[in-house]
Amino acid sequence: MSSTFDTSKIGKLGFGYMRLPRNENGEADIEQINKMVDTFLESGGTYFDTAYVYGDSEEVMGKTLVKRHAREKYQIATKLPVGMINKDRPKEHFIEESLRRLGTDYVDFYLLHGINAGSSKQAEELGVWDYLKELKEKGTIRHIAFSFHGNPEDLNEILEKHPETEMIMPQLNYDDWDKPKTNARRIHEIITKFNVPIVAMEPLLGGKLASTDSPIAKIFKAANPDVSVASWALRFIAQQKGIFVTLSGMSNFEQIIDNIKTFADLKPLSESEMGLIDDAVKALRAVPRVECTSCNYCKDCPENIPIANLINLYNDHLIHKTTTNLAGSYGWMTSNKGKAKACTSCGACEKICPQNLEIIDTMQKVSKLFD
């Protein structure tokens, strides 16, 4: 495979529309977003990312970007949620609705959203790949792509089967780089083997690798007090082979200014700086946490609380010393399940937990943070 577009004409920093600034009523802060968009474009940024499932994201992008700036000045990426396709919402519905919300007649990159072994099989059965080719032939989309949340073996199989793939968006950051569960390094190696251009998502791990209270902050600030904690994570990913956009979900004007500063003078990390990245990873691994193995023995909670998921969320708080974006994750995890405050201390989970965890106490702590 080879690039079907000139990656050099696309700004290296991407603007993610998933974590937009909000006012006290939870509505998008249009005035601040307008300022962020204008500043981003003035700095040379061109790549904007959204998705059908990101709430009002596409509509806000239509108001703050499409209606206010010449269409040829930027690229829009949005996504088709394969798992949501059904008889009431056929595959055609999603691009039509996305275009309506955005107020444009084409998107530059159309991604199959969150592909893994299961959703990839579903896409095959529904004829979605052929449908994307049809959309490209019509000019409705310019490039066929997918975001990926699976294991390396599945990724390799998908790329062998679909040489029409023109871009992939995997989750890449230094914390996930060598984790057995995420194996970001191996995923990156496979994509570069196929020579497919990469847009890296979650380089800051949902903002957690930007926390100034995390143990990594002391390491990086001691090395260079004049740059942000976030800049180290962005530089680590931006220097990797094949990455033409590093995507950041910037949620206020200060963040966009800091990220622009990082990319204005982007340099690869030196050998000594890479050593500091290793130190940061070790520091994160050393933080005490609730030793949950996600065995899910506790899944039959009488109050339908997603216990294992909430423990993992609590561990994120313990490790990174932040609730940045975690509240949103909590809301998503409990949207159709019990919240932590629903715990009645019945003890059913603790009786069956093979790790003998103090689950009731942990649920109280989670509730204090997020309920």
HURATA-V25207 format. One record per backbone hydrogen bond with DSSP energy under -0.5 kcal/mol. CO is the residue of the C=O (numbers start at 1). NH is the residue of the N-H. E is the energy in kcal/mol with one decimal. If there is no record, write none. Layout:
# HURATA-V25207
CO:NH:E + CO:NH:E
This chain:
# HURATA-V25207
5:7:-1.1 + 6:9:-1.5 + 7:10:-1.6 + 12:14:-0.5 + 12:246:-2.9 + 13:47:-0.6 + 14:16:-0.7 + 14:248:-2.0 + 15:49:-2.5 + 21:29:-2.5 + 23:26:-2.2 + 27:23:-2.7 + 28:30:-1.6 + 29:33:-2.6 + 30:34:-2.8 + 31:35:-1.7 + 32:36:-2.3 + 33:37:-3.0 + 34:38:-2.5 + 35:39:-2.2 + 36:40:-2.5 + 37:41:-2.6 + 38:42:-2.3 + 39:43:-1.4 + 40:45:-2.2 + 41:44:-1.4 + 46:48:-0.5 + 46:75:-3.2 + 47:15:-2.8 + 48:77:-2.5 + 49:17:-2.8 + 51:54:-1.4 + 53:55:-1.0 + 54:57:-2.3 + 56:60:-2.6 + 57:61:-2.5 + 58:62:-2.1 + 59:63:-1.9 + 60:64:-2.9 + 61:65:-2.3 + 61:66:-1.8 + 62:67:-2.3 + 65:68:-0.8 + 65:69:-1.6 + 70:73:-2.0 + 71:74:-1.1 + 75:48:-2.5 + 76:108:-1.2 + 76:109:-2.1 + 77:50:-2.7 + 78:111:-2.5 + 79:52:-1.0 + 79:81:-0.6 + 80:82:-1.3 + 80:113:-2.6 + 81:84:-2.0 + 82:85:-1.6 + 89:86:-1.8 + 90:93:-1.6 + 90:94:-0.6 + 91:94:-0.6 + 91:95:-0.7 + 92:96:-1.6 + 93:97:-2.6 + 94:98:-2.5 + 95:99:-2.7 + 96:100:-1.9 + 97:101:-2.6 + 98:102:-2.6 + 99:103:-2.0 + 99:104:-1.4 + 107:142:-1.7 + 108:143:-1.1 + 109:78:-2.0 + 109:111:-0.6 + 110:145:-2.0 + 111:80:-3.2 + 112:115:-0.6 + 112:147:-2.5 + 115:149:-2.8 + 116:120:-2.4 + 117:121:-1.7 + 118:122:-2.0 + 119:123:-2.4 + 120:124:-1.9 + 121:125:-2.3 + 122:126:-2.0 + 123:128:-2.4 + 124:127:-1.1 + 127:131:-1.6 + 128:132:-2.3 + 129:133:-1.7 + 130:134:-1.9 + 131:135:-2.3 + 132:136:-2.2 + 133:137:-2.3 + 134:138:-1.9 + 135:139:-0.8 + 135:140:-1.8 + 135:141:-1.1 + 136:139:-0.7 + 140:107:-2.0 + 143:110:-2.4 + 144:166:-3.0 + 144:167:-0.8 + 145:112:-2.0 + 146:169:-2.3 + 147:115:-3.0 + 148:171:-0.6 + 151:155:-1.9 + 152:156:-2.5 + 153:157:-1.8 + 154:158:-2.4 + 155:159:-2.4 + 156:160:-1.9 + 157:161:-1.8 + 158:162:-1.8 + 162:165:-1.6 + 166:197:-0.5 + 167:146:-1.3 + 168:170:-0.6 + 168:199:-2.3 + 169:148:-2.1 + 170:172:-0.7 + 170:201:-2.6 + 173:177:-0.9 + 176:179:-0.9 + 176:184:-1.8 + 177:185:-2.5 + 179:183:-3.3 + 183:187:-2.0 + 184:188:-2.7 + 185:189:-2.2 + 186:190:-2.1 + 187:191:-2.1 + 188:192:-2.3 + 189:193:-1.8 + 190:194:-1.5 + 191:196:-1.8 + 192:195:-0.6 + 197:168:-1.9 + 198:200:-0.6 + 198:244:-2.2 + 198:245:-1.3 + 199:201:-0.5 + 200:247:-2.8 + 201:172:-2.0 + 202:205:-1.3 + 204:209:-2.7 + 205:208:-1.4 + 207:210:-1.5 + 208:211:-1.2 + 214:217:-1.4 + 214:218:-0.6 + 215:219:-0.9 + 216:220:-2.3 + 217:221:-2.8 + 218:222:-1.7 + 219:223:-1.2 + 220:224:-2.5 + 224:227:-1.3 + 228:232:-0.7 + 229:232:-0.8 + 229:233:-0.9 + 230:234:-2.1 + 231:235:-2.4 + 232:236:-2.1 + 233:237:-1.7 + 234:238:-2.7 + 235:239:-1.5 + 237:240:-1.8 + 240:243:-1.4 + 242:198:-2.4 + 242:244:-0.7 + 245:200:-2.5 + 245:247:-0.6 + 246:14:-2.7 + 247:203:-0.8 + 248:16:-2.6 + 248:250:-1.5 + 252:256:-1.4 + 253:257:-2.0 + 254:258:-2.2 + 255:259:-2.6 + 256:260:-2.3 + 257:261:-2.1 + 258:262:-1.9 + 259:263:-2.1 + 260:264:-1.6 + 261:265:-0.9 + 263:266:-0.8 + 270:274:-2.5 + 271:275:-1.4 + 272:276:-1.1 + 273:277:-1.7 + 274:278:-2.0 + 275:279:-2.0 + 276:280:-2.4 + 277:281:-2.3 + 278:282:-2.2 + 279:283:-2.2 + 280:284:-2.2 + 281:285:-2.3 + 282:286:-1.5 + 283:287:-0.5 + 284:287:-0.9 + 289:291:-0.6 + 290:292:-2.5 + 296:299:-1.6 + 297:300:-0.5 + 298:301:-0.7 + 301:304:-2.2 + 304:338:-2.5 + 305:307:-2.3 + 306:310:-2.2 + 307:311:-2.3 + 308:312:-2.2 + 309:313:-2.0 + 310:314:-2.3 + 311:315:-2.3 + 312:316:-1.7 + 313:317:-1.6 + 314:318:-2.3 + 315:319:-2.7 + 316:320:-2.5 + 317:321:-1.7 + 319:215:-0.6 + 323:326:-1.3 + 323:327:-1.2 + 325:329:-1.5 + 326:330:-2.6 + 327:331:-2.3 + 328:332:-2.0 + 329:333:-2.7 + 330:334:-1.9 + 332:335:-1.0 + 334:337:-0.8 + 338:306:-0.6 + 339:342:-1.9 + 340:343:-1.8 + 347:351:-1.9 + 348:352:-0.9 + 349:352:-0.5 + 349:353:-1.2 + 353:356:-1.3 + 357:359:-1.6 + 358:362:-1.8 + 359:363:-2.7 + 360:364:-1.8 + 361:365:-1.8 + 362:366:-2.5 + 363:367:-2.5 + 364:368:-2.0 + 365:369:-1.4 + 366:370:-2.4 + 367:371:-2.3
